[in-house]
Amino acid sequence: MAERRIAKNKIPEFVTAVGADHAVFGPRAETDIVAFGSISSADELVLDYRNSTISAKELFLPRAEVVYEFDGTKFVDDALPDQKRVVIGMRPCDCRALALLDQIKDPFYVTRRQNTTIVALACNLPLSSCFCTAVGGDPFGHEGADLLMADVGDALLAKAITPKGEDFLKQYSKFFSAGATGTWDKQATQARDKIKYELPVETVKPSLDSTFENDVWETTSQKCLGCGACSYLCPTCYCFDLVDEKTSTGLKKIRTWDCCMFSLFTLHASGHNPRPVNTARLRQKIMHKFNYYPQRYGLDGCVGCGRCVRICPVNLDIRQVLEQIIAAPNAVTEE
């Protein structure tokens, strides 16, 4: 479909129209962070942000949710979410993260995903911590999105990516006009040029294969606190824990986010812990994203959003960790 254009002064009316048919979610400013939440009017929608502090993952995999409930006589497990939703303003890295999470056949996630139209917003000004292009992404990428928009000053350009996106544009066509030819490609090239970090991706997996017992892991993990902030903000992490909560008549089974960086994550009921030290846990995190995930799905489990770089309290940079592994003694850099 050809590029379309919506003037920014039409966005309030557009959001109102979409909200009449769907639940609308988007980036909102909350004190000093930007996070995705419910949008009741365009005044709450922040579209001039660089990247959200917290990814939109929690709209699809909530921090905590009831899996089923036992009311004393029967189990209630038919609470799969069926709300029709539109998420406006997701960055391409977060959309690509959803494409990676699509490999997980979790019924709650799948239902939310199917019932949601993703209106992505291209990234004109990547942060210095962003490295999406190094792991196969693009600041103007459309993987995982239904519709991609780009800020061109007084308007947003729009391009349908999926049939769902085409239907969305048709449904709200009165807000859009023909777009300017050539503007899109120029903006995309300028955005890509702003990302300076390059990673020899083809050398990462063989390096990881050959350094499992290498001392480099001890060196790189020395300043890691094991706080888990990197995993909690990561748009592709999906580890969880299941806990029982007693109610007045029975109990609830609740799923909550968990993290492989926590010492109790792999603790067995026997008392044995296969990853008793932080070194093993950091190695597992890196191995999962850049070795096990590619081996299973053919894709890195990282989208280069840079949140782990920005949030780490001790400035442990995943890009530097990968470079240290590649440069480690006895590391093999070819399959």
C-alpha positions, 0 to 999 in steps of 0.5 A: 500500500502507498504511503499515507499521511496524517497531519499532527493536528488531526491526531486528537480526533484520530485517537478519539475515533480509534478509542470509540472502537478499541481499547487504546494503549500508548507511551505515556510520561509518568514522572521521569519515565515513559511507559505504555498504558491505557490512553483515554485522550491524545493529551496522554499520548507521548510521541516525541520520546526517544524510547520508552523506559519500560517496553510494551511487553507488559501489555502482552505478558503482564507483570502478574496475572491470574492463570486460573482460580479455584473457588472451592468447588470448581476451577475457573480457567476461561479468563483468556483476554478477548479485548480488541486493542490498538497500541500506538507508538511502539518503536520498531525494536519493541515490535521486533521483540514481539516477533521473537516472542511469537515463537512462544505458544503461550495462550494468554500471550497469543490471544492478546497478540491476535486481538491487538493492532500494532501501530509502530512509530519509526525511530528518527533519533536512536540513542547512543545505547541503541544497537538494533542494526547490529542484531538484524533490526532497523530503526525503521523496521516493520517486523512485528508491526501491522502499521508503521508511522514516521515523524516528518515534522508537521505530520506522520507518514503511515505505511500498512505492513499486514492485512490488519494494518491495511484494514486499520488504515481503511477504517480510519482513512478520513484522517489520512491523505496521500504521502510525499514520495521519497521522504520515507527512504530519506528519513530511514537512511538518516536514522540508520546512519546515527547508529554507530555500533557494529557487531560481527554477529557471525562470530558471536555464536561460535565464540560462545560455543568455544568459551563456555568454561573460559575465564572470561565469564569470571572477569565479565561478571565481577561487577554484576550485582545480579539485580535483574534490572536488565531482564525486567526491562528487556522486551524479549525476556519471558521467564516467569514464576507460578505462585498460589494465593489463598482466597476466601473460598479457594486459591488463585494460581498467579504467574509473575515475571521472574529472572534468570539472574536471581539466585533462587531461579534455578534452586531445586526442591532438593536444595541443589542449585545448578547455577549457584554463582553469578558467573554462571547466571550471567553466562546463561543470560548471554548464552540464551540470547545469542546462542540457544535462541539462534540455535532454536529459532534462527534469530538472536534473542536480542533486539538491540533496544539498549535498555539493559545498557542504560539501566545497569547500575554498574554500567555493565554493557552487553556490547562490551561483554560480547566483544570480550567474549569474541576476543577471549583466549581460545575463542573460536570465531568461525563455525 
